[in-house]
């Protein structure tokens, strides 16, 4: 009996040790976040073991786990017509509310989900519920894109999937089919989906023969650059749930089908050292010492290596491809971008990506709303239903929808 009690106590202690993470005092619902992070870490480690045994790719296993344990808990809404369709070869899910009163045309949001270009789906409950709530709250047609994932395809295929679906949707006859007002369309996305949304917006702005363009872009804690993994937010939040710095670097490597041996060099910015000639022309576009407010810079210092590894850029040129890293776009492209909403979270390695892009857009003459949350974390906006319901999720989702309602 005593041995059993000791074993239970030891297991409890080990579990607490595994779950516990020191978090900033401002983080909303810290213990719930620790539990979410511990669950995700455990799943990742199990999937890496499967990968190590060469049974399957770890991202395929992890995504299957997510989809298997995900139970569609959408609040029923008979008013929203939800259908699956194919836009120029790309699967989408369309949320279409009925017209209200004498309204003939509705506004619309073209949404691209996050997940490191490798995880999640437009069909899982987290994104299904988000898009349903958006359609209902805004009385808008919401198109959620089911782009192909890593490792099935790598960059630039995710970008091309999102771009093809967007261009198809923006055709006058397609908008008419869904009763969408062509002057009231937003392109939006979170995390890796925010990356794709920004890249698609940039590409659409350059296409001269496009008759209809989005009125707005709304980016939710987007990942926008792989140039500097030592911005203040990357340094401050390097071990923060649910996206530690090393995990984000691995997502980039997987997206580009790169070599994991480069991970440490990327972490210390060896790929963009002063002697890496390909990176020199982009350095001024990502000068966070000039683009970030002092409250974000704090006492952090830039990490710029004198001597680096130029072979990384030669082997993975997409690290400097603006279709993958929209923050490195030139000013001429930024001037063409639509009115922008940018949501950032303090406890997120990607905070500074969003803030720098907002500042660069503002400097280029674009009207920008920066919506920053001091107590929130990466990914929080999709966590609004039990058992992963966070007040941070409801708070950010409501603020995002409110902005769309006022501006779309």
C-alpha positions as CSV (number, residue, x, y, z in Angstrom):
1,X,0.0,0.0,0.0
2,X,2.8,2.4,1.0
3,X,4.7,1.6,-2.2
4,X,1.6,2.3,-4.3
5,X,1.2,5.7,-2.6
6,X,4.8,6.5,-3.2
7,X,4.4,5.6,-6.9
8,X,1.3,7.7,-7.2
9,X,3.0,10.7,-5.5
10,X,6.1,10.2,-7.8
11,X,3.9,10.1,-10.9
12,X,2.0,13.2,-9.8
13,X,5.3,15.0,-9.1
14,X,6.6,14.1,-12.6
15,X,3.4,15.1,-14.2
16,X,3.5,18.5,-12.5
17,X,7.1,18.9,-13.5
18,X,6.2,18.2,-17.1
19,X,3.2,20.5,-17.1
20,X,4.6,23.5,-15.2
21,X,6.2,26.3,-17.1
22,X,7.2,29.7,-15.7
23,X,4.9,32.2,-17.4
24,X,4.6,36.0,-17.2
25,X,2.2,37.2,-14.6
26,X,0.1,38.9,-17.3
27,X,-0.8,35.6,-19.1
28,X,-4.5,34.9,-19.1
29,X,-5.4,31.6,-17.4
30,X,-1.8,30.3,-17.0
31,X,-2.6,26.8,-15.7
32,X,-5.1,26.1,-18.5
33,X,-2.4,27.2,-21.0
34,X,0.2,25.0,-19.3
35,X,-2.1,22.0,-19.7
36,X,-2.8,22.8,-23.3
37,X,0.9,23.2,-24.0
38,X,1.8,20.0,-22.2
39,X,-0.8,18.0,-24.2
40,X,0.5,19.4,-27.4
41,X,4.1,18.7,-26.4
42,X,3.3,15.2,-25.5
43,X,1.6,14.6,-28.8
44,X,4.5,16.1,-30.7
45,X,7.0,13.9,-28.9
46,X,5.0,10.8,-29.6
47,X,4.8,11.7,-33.3
48,X,8.5,12.4,-33.5
49,X,9.1,8.9,-32.1
50,X,6.9,7.4,-34.9
51,X,9.0,9.5,-37.4
52,X,12.2,8.2,-35.8
53,X,11.0,4.6,-36.3
54,X,10.3,5.5,-39.9
55,X,6.7,4.5,-39.6
56,X,5.3,7.8,-40.9
57,X,6.1,11.5,-41.1
58,X,5.6,13.2,-37.7
59,X,3.5,16.0,-39.1
60,X,1.1,13.5,-40.8
61,X,0.7,11.6,-37.6
62,X,0.2,14.8,-35.6
63,X,-2.4,16.1,-38.0
64,X,-4.2,12.8,-37.9
65,X,-4.2,13.0,-34.1
66,X,-5.6,16.5,-34.2
67,X,-8.4,15.5,-36.6
68,X,-9.1,12.2,-34.8
69,X,-9.6,13.7,-31.4
70,X,-11.3,16.8,-32.7
71,X,-15.0,16.5,-32.3
72,X,-17.2,18.9,-34.2
73,X,-18.9,20.9,-31.5
74,X,-20.4,23.7,-33.7
75,X,-23.4,25.4,-32.2
76,X,-26.2,24.6,-34.5
77,X,-27.4,27.4,-36.7
78,X,-30.1,26.6,-39.2
79,X,-29.7,30.0,-40.8
80,X,-26.2,29.4,-42.0
81,X,-25.9,27.3,-45.2
82,X,-22.6,25.4,-44.9
83,X,-21.3,23.7,-48.1
84,X,-18.1,22.3,-49.4
85,X,-16.9,23.4,-52.9
86,X,-13.9,23.4,-55.2
87,X,-12.4,26.7,-56.4
88,X,-10.0,26.1,-59.3
89,X,-8.9,22.8,-57.9
90,X,-8.7,24.0,-54.2
91,X,-11.2,22.7,-51.7
92,X,-13.1,25.3,-49.7
93,X,-15.9,25.4,-47.1
94,X,-18.4,28.2,-47.6
95,X,-20.6,29.6,-44.8
96,X,-23.5,31.5,-46.3
97,X,-26.1,33.3,-44.2
98,X,-29.5,34.3,-45.6
99,X,-30.0,37.9,-46.8
100,X,-31.5,40.2,-44.2
101,X,-34.5,42.3,-45.1
102,X,-34.2,43.8,-48.6
103,X,-30.4,43.2,-48.6
104,X,-29.5,41.7,-52.0
105,X,-25.7,41.5,-51.6
106,X,-23.6,40.5,-48.6
107,X,-20.1,41.3,-47.5
108,X,-17.5,38.5,-47.4
109,X,-14.4,37.2,-45.7
110,X,-11.9,34.9,-47.5
111,X,-10.3,33.1,-44.6
112,X,-7.0,31.0,-44.5
113,X,-6.5,28.8,-41.4
114,X,-3.2,28.5,-39.5
115,X,-1.2,25.5,-38.4
116,X,2.4,26.0,-39.5
117,X,1.4,25.2,-43.1
118,X,1.2,21.6,-41.9
119,X,-1.6,21.2,-39.4
120,X,-5.3,21.8,-38.9
121,X,-8.1,22.1,-41.5
122,X,-11.0,24.3,-42.5
123,X,-13.2,21.3,-41.4
124,X,-12.0,20.9,-37.8
125,X,-14.2,22.4,-35.1
126,X,-11.8,25.1,-34.1
127,X,-11.9,26.8,-37.5
128,X,-15.4,25.6,-38.4
129,X,-16.8,27.3,-35.3
130,X,-14.7,30.5,-35.9
131,X,-16.0,30.9,-39.5
132,X,-19.6,30.1,-38.5
133,X,-19.5,32.7,-35.8
134,X,-18.0,35.2,-38.3
135,X,-20.7,34.5,-40.9
136,X,-23.4,34.8,-38.3
137,X,-22.1,37.9,-36.5
138,X,-21.2,39.8,-39.7
139,X,-24.0,38.4,-41.9
140,X,-21.2,37.7,-44.3
141,X,-20.3,34.9,-46.7
142,X,-17.1,33.3,-45.3
143,X,-14.9,31.2,-47.5
144,X,-12.5,29.0,-45.6
145,X,-9.7,27.5,-47.6
146,X,-8.6,23.9,-47.4
147,X,-5.1,24.3,-48.9
148,X,-2.8,21.3,-49.1
149,X,-0.4,20.8,-46.2
150,X,3.2,19.9,-45.5
151,X,4.6,17.2,-46.1
152,X,2.2,16.4,-49.0
153,X,3.4,19.6,-50.7
154,X,5.9,22.3,-49.8
155,X,6.4,26.0,-50.6
156,X,5.2,27.5,-52.8
157,X,2.3,25.2,-53.3
158,X,0.3,26.4,-50.2
159,X,0.7,29.9,-51.5
160,X,-0.5,28.9,-55.0
161,X,-3.5,27.0,-53.5
162,X,-4.6,30.1,-51.6
163,X,-3.9,32.4,-54.5
164,X,-5.9,30.2,-57.0
165,X,-8.9,30.0,-54.7
166,X,-8.8,33.7,-54.1
167,X,-8.6,34.6,-57.7
168,X,-11.5,32.2,-58.5
169,X,-13.7,33.6,-55.8
170,X,-13.0,37.2,-57.0
171,X,-14.5,36.5,-60.4
172,X,-17.7,38.6,-60.9
173,X,-19.8,35.5,-61.8
174,X,-18.7,33.6,-58.7
175,X,-19.4,36.5,-56.4
176,X,-22.8,36.9,-58.0
177,X,-23.5,33.1,-57.4
178,X,-22.9,33.7,-53.6
179,X,-24.6,37.1,-53.6
180,X,-21.4,38.9,-52.5
181,X,-20.9,42.6,-52.8
182,X,-17.6,42.9,-54.9
183,X,-16.7,46.1,-53.0
184,X,-16.9,44.5,-49.5
185,X,-14.4,41.6,-49.4
186,X,-11.7,41.0,-46.9
187,X,-8.9,38.5,-47.0
188,X,-7.9,37.2,-43.6
189,X,-5.9,34.5,-41.8
190,X,-4.2,33.5,-38.6
191,X,-0.6,32.5,-38.0
192,X,0.6,30.6,-41.1
193,X,-2.8,31.5,-42.6
194,X,-2.0,35.1,-41.9
195,X,1.3,34.6,-43.8
196,X,-0.6,33.3,-46.8
197,X,-3.2,36.0,-46.6
198,X,-0.5,38.7,-46.6
199,X,1.3,37.1,-49.5
200,X,-1.9,36.6,-51.5
201,X,-2.9,40.2,-51.0
202,X,0.5,41.4,-52.2
203,X,0.3,39.2,-55.3
204,X,-3.3,40.4,-56.1
205,X,-2.2,44.0,-55.8
206,X,0.3,43.5,-58.6
207,X,-2.1,41.8,-61.1
208,X,-3.2,44.6,-63.4
209,X,-6.0,42.7,-65.1
210,X,-7.8,41.8,-61.9
211,X,-11.3,43.5,-62.0
212,X,-12.1,43.0,-58.3
213,X,-9.7,43.5,-55.4
214,X,-10.1,43.0,-51.6
215,X,-11.2,46.0,-49.6
216,X,-9.4,44.9,-46.4
217,X,-6.9,42.5,-45.1
218,X,-7.1,41.2,-41.5
219,X,-4.0,39.4,-40.2
220,X,-4.1,37.5,-36.9
221,X,-0.7,37.0,-35.2
222,X,0.8,36.3,-38.6
223,X,4.3,34.8,-39.3
224,X,5.9,37.1,-41.8
225,X,9.6,36.6,-41.9
226,X,12.4,34.0,-41.5
227,X,15.2,36.6,-41.6
228,X,15.7,37.3,-37.9
229,X,14.9,34.8,-35.2
230,X,16.2,37.1,-32.5
231,X,13.7,40.0,-32.6
232,X,12.8,41.1,-29.1
233,X,9.6,38.9,-29.1
234,X,11.6,35.9,-30.3
235,X,14.0,36.4,-27.4
236,X,11.4,37.3,-24.8
237,X,9.0,34.4,-25.7
238,X,11.5,31.7,-26.9
239,X,9.9,29.1,-24.6
240,X,6.4,30.4,-24.6
241,X,3.4,28.1,-25.2
242,X,2.1,27.1,-27.7
243,X,4.8,28.2,-30.2
244,X,8.4,28.1,-28.8
245,X,11.1,29.6,-31.0
246,X,12.6,26.2,-32.0
247,X,9.1,24.9,-33.1
248,X,8.6,27.9,-35.3
249,X,12.1,27.4,-36.9
250,X,11.2,23.7,-37.5
251,X,7.9,24.8,-39.2
252,X,9.9,27.0,-41.5
253,X,12.4,24.1,-42.3
254,X,9.5,21.8,-43.0
255,X,7.7,24.4,-45.2
256,X,10.8,24.8,-47.3
257,X,11.8,21.1,-47.2
258,X,15.1,22.2,-45.7
259,X,17.7,20.4,-43.6
260,X,17.1,20.2,-39.9
261,X,20.9,20.5,-39.5
262,X,20.5,24.2,-40.3
263,X,18.2,24.7,-37.3
264,X,20.9,26.0,-34.9
265,X,22.4,28.3,-37.5
266,X,19.0,29.8,-38.2
267,X,18.4,30.3,-34.5
268,X,21.5,32.4,-34.2
269,X,20.9,34.2,-37.5
270,X,23.9,32.7,-39.4
271,X,21.8,32.6,-42.5
272,X,21.6,36.4,-42.6
273,X,25.1,37.3,-41.3
274,X,26.8,40.4,-42.6
275,X,28.9,38.4,-45.1
276,X,25.8,36.7,-46.7
277,X,25.5,38.8,-49.8
278,X,22.0,37.7,-50.8
279,X,20.6,39.0,-47.5
280,X,22.1,42.5,-47.6
281,X,19.5,44.1,-49.8
282,X,16.7,43.0,-47.3
283,X,18.4,44.1,-44.1
284,X,16.9,47.6,-44.1
285,X,13.4,46.3,-44.5
286,X,13.6,44.4,-41.2
287,X,15.4,46.8,-39.0
288,X,13.4,46.2,-35.8
289,X,15.4,48.9,-33.9
290,X,13.6,51.4,-36.1
291,X,10.3,49.7,-36.6
292,X,9.4,48.7,-33.0
293,X,8.3,51.0,-30.2
294,X,10.6,51.2,-27.2
295,X,8.1,49.3,-25.1
296,X,8.7,46.3,-27.2
297,X,12.4,46.7,-27.8
298,X,13.1,47.0,-24.0
299,X,16.8,46.2,-23.5
300,X,17.1,43.5,-26.2
301,X,20.0,43.8,-28.7
302,X,20.1,42.8,-32.3
303,X,21.9,39.5,-33.1
304,X,23.9,40.1,-36.3
305,X,26.7,37.6,-37.0
306,X,29.8,38.9,-38.7
307,X,30.5,35.6,-40.4
308,X,27.7,33.2,-41.3
309,X,26.7,30.3,-43.5
310,X,25.9,31.5,-47.0
311,X,25.2,27.9,-48.1
312,X,21.9,28.0,-46.1
313,X,20.4,30.7,-48.4
314,X,21.8,28.9,-51.5
315,X,20.2,25.7,-50.4
316,X,17.0,27.3,-49.2
317,X,16.5,30.5,-51.3
318,X,12.8,30.7,-50.2
319,X,14.1,32.1,-46.9
320,X,14.3,35.4,-48.8
321,X,11.3,34.9,-51.2
322,X,8.6,37.5,-50.5
323,X,5.9,35.0,-51.4
324,X,7.0,33.2,-48.2
325,X,8.2,36.2,-46.2
326,X,5.9,39.1,-46.9
327,X,7.6,41.4,-44.5
328,X,10.5,41.7,-46.9
329,X,8.4,43.1,-49.7
330,X,9.5,46.4,-51.2
331,X,7.8,49.7,-50.5
332,X,6.2,49.9,-53.9
333,X,4.3,46.7,-53.2
334,X,3.3,47.8,-49.7
335,X,1.8,51.0,-51.0
336,X,-0.7,48.9,-53.0
337,X,-2.0,47.0,-50.0
338,X,-5.6,47.5,-48.7
339,X,-6.7,48.9,-45.4
340,X,-5.2,46.5,-42.8
341,X,-6.1,45.1,-39.4
342,X,-3.2,43.5,-37.4
343,X,-3.8,41.5,-34.2
344,X,-0.8,40.8,-32.1
345,X,-0.2,39.1,-28.7
346,X,2.4,40.1,-26.2
347,X,3.2,36.5,-25.2
348,X,4.1,35.3,-28.8
349,X,7.3,34.9,-30.7
350,X,5.5,36.4,-33.7
351,X,4.5,39.6,-32.0
352,X,7.2,41.7,-33.7
353,X,6.5,40.2,-37.1
354,X,3.0,41.7,-37.0
355,X,4.1,45.0,-35.4
356,X,6.9,45.6,-37.9
357,X,4.6,44.8,-40.9
358,X,2.0,47.2,-39.5
359,X,4.7,49.9,-39.2
360,X,6.0,49.3,-42.7
361,X,2.5,49.5,-44.2
362,X,1.8,52.6,-42.2
363,X,5.0,54.2,-43.5
364,X,3.9,53.3,-47.0
365,X,0.7,55.2,-46.6
366,X,-1.7,52.3,-45.8
367,X,-4.3,52.8,-43.1
368,X,-3.5,50.3,-40.3
369,X,-5.2,49.3,-37.1
370,X,-2.8,47.5,-34.7
371,X,-4.8,45.6,-32.1
372,X,-2.4,44.4,-29.4
373,X,-3.3,42.2,-26.4
374,X,-0.9,42.2,-23.4
375,X,-2.4,39.1,-21.7
376,X,-2.8,36.8,-24.8
377,X,-0.8,34.1,-26.5
378,X,-0.2,32.7,-29.9
379,X,-3.2,30.8,-31.4
380,X,-5.6,32.0,-28.7
381,X,-8.4,33.2,-31.0
382,X,-9.4,29.7,-32.1
383,X,-9.7,28.4,-28.5
384,X,-13.2,29.4,-27.5
385,X,-15.1,26.1,-26.9
386,X,-14.7,23.5,-24.2
387,X,-12.3,22.0,-23.2
388,X,-9.9,24.5,-24.9
389,X,-12.0,27.6,-24.0
390,X,-9.9,30.6,-23.0
391,X,-11.1,34.1,-22.2
392,X,-8.2,35.3,-24.4
393,X,-9.9,33.5,-27.3
394,X,-13.2,35.2,-26.8
395,X,-11.6,38.5,-26.2
396,X,-9.5,38.5,-29.4
397,X,-12.2,37.0,-31.6
398,X,-14.7,39.6,-30.5
399,X,-12.3,42.4,-31.2
400,X,-11.4,41.0,-34.6
401,X,-15.1,40.6,-35.6
402,X,-15.9,44.1,-34.3
403,X,-13.3,45.7,-36.5
404,X,-14.5,43.8,-39.5
405,X,-18.1,44.8,-38.7
406,X,-17.1,48.5,-38.5
407,X,-14.9,48.5,-41.6
408,X,-16.1,45.9,-44.1
